[in-house]
């Protein structure tokens, strides 16, 4: 919110990263609508990156910067998927920010801390591979960065409510 309402000042504010620029004096109803829409868009973005929303038109008002950031994190995870070393520190270093900043930003955008997001992404990829490939579960486990025998199955069961074997059998019916 700003008392500076000249067009060039508004553009400077938006260019500097403001999502919304509301000049003073403001209309209370306008402010409430802007806040409501911003919160709704954040929720849609979280749901999109959790895989709950697949319609890209639903999240059209999300800033390109936010979408690019999460997509770059996804790319880093995917490129280093088989490495068990993908964690918050690794991603923070690659994104040139502190671990706490990365955690805060990911929590704001996806609703999950980095560690949970990484595990969820790995699980989603493993789930897709179980259906789309005939690779042994142990190979999928390794390809998704789970290096401890049994850990993958426990995590998969916790995330999806069944073992990888049961899931594969269920999807082949």
N, C-alpha and C positions, 0 to 999 in steps of 0.2 A: 504494500500500500504506500502510495506516495502522493505528496502535494504537487509533484512535478508532472504536469499533464500535457505538456507540449508533445506533438507527434514525434519529434526527434528524441525526446527524453524517454518516451514510452518504448521506442525502438531500441534505444540503448539498454534499457532495463531488460527487455526480452532477449536481446542479443547477449547480455551478461548471464543469462541462464534462468531468468524468472519465467515460471510457467504461465503466470497470469499477472497482468499489470492493471491494478485498479487505482484510479485517481481519487483524490479527496476533493470535495466531499463525496462520499460513496453512498450508494443505495444499499440498505441493509439486505433487502431481498436478493439483490445481485450478488453480494458477498456470500450469502448463504447458498445460493445456487452454484456459485463457482466452487465453494468448498465441497458441496455435495457431489458435484461432477468430478472433481479431482479425486475425492475418496473412492468414488465408484470406479473410475479408471484405474486407480492403483489396485483395487480389488480384482478387477478384470485381468490386469497384468499378472498379478500373483497367480491367479487361477490358470492363465494361459501357460505360464512356465511350469506349473505343476502338472500340466497336461489335462486339466479339467475343461478348458475351453479350446476348441479347435478352429473356430471361426475367426479368421484374422480381421474381418471387418468390424468385429465387436471391439477390438482394441485399437481402432484407427487413430484415436486421439492421444495415444501414448507417444511421448516424444521419441524422435529417432535416436537421440543420445541414449535413452534408457534401453530401447530395443537393441541397439548396437552393443551396449555394454553387456547385457545378458547373453547375447549371441556370441560375443567374443569369449565370455567365460565358458559357454557351452563348447565352443570350438577348442579351447584349451583342454577342457576335460576330455573331449572326444579324441583329440590328437594324442593324448597321453593316457588313454583309457587303460591299457594293459599294465601301465606302471602303477604299482601300489603307492607311489610317492605323491600322487595328486592329493593335496590337502590345502587348507586355508593359507598356509605360509607360501606354498608353491604358487597358488593363484594370485595372492597379494603381490608377490615379487614380480610376476609376469604382468600384472595390471598396474604396477608402479604405485602401489598404495599400501598403507599399513593393514595388518590383519584385522584390526578392529574397524577400520573404515570399510574394508571389503565386507566384513560381517554385517555391519550396519546397512550398507547399501543393498546387499543381497536380501537381507531381511525385509527391507522396505519394498523391494521390487518383487520378491517371490514369496515372502512370508516365512522363509526358512533361513536358518543360519547356514553358512557355507558348507559345513561338514554334512549336514542333513541333505542339502541340495546336491552335493556331489554323490552321495550314496543313492539318492532318489534317481538321479540321472543314470548312474551305473545300472541300477535295477531296471529302469525302463528300457535301456538298451539290451540288457540280458533277456528281459521278457520278450522283446521283439525277436531277438536271435533264436530263442527257444522255438518260436513259431516258424520263422522264415528259413532256418537252416536245420540240417541234420547233424550238426556237430555235437559231439559228446558234451554233456553238462560240465564235465571237468575242464574241457577246453574253453567253453563259454565263460566259466568261472575265472579262468586265468586271463582270458581276453578282456574281461571287464575289471581287472585289477584286484581280484580277490585271491590272495596268495596262500591263505590258510584254509586247509581242507575243512569243510563243514561250515565255515563262517558264511560263505555265500548262501548255502541252503537255509541257515538260520535267518539271515537277513531277508532273503526272498520270502520265506514263510511269514516273517514279521510284517513285511511290506504288503504282500498280496494274499495272505491267508492260506497258502498251500505251498507245498514243496515244488521245486522246479520240475521234478519228474511228474508229479501229479498235474501240474499246469500244462506241461507238454502233452500228456495223454489226454487231458480234457480238451485241449484245442485241436487235437487230431481227430476227434470224433465228428 
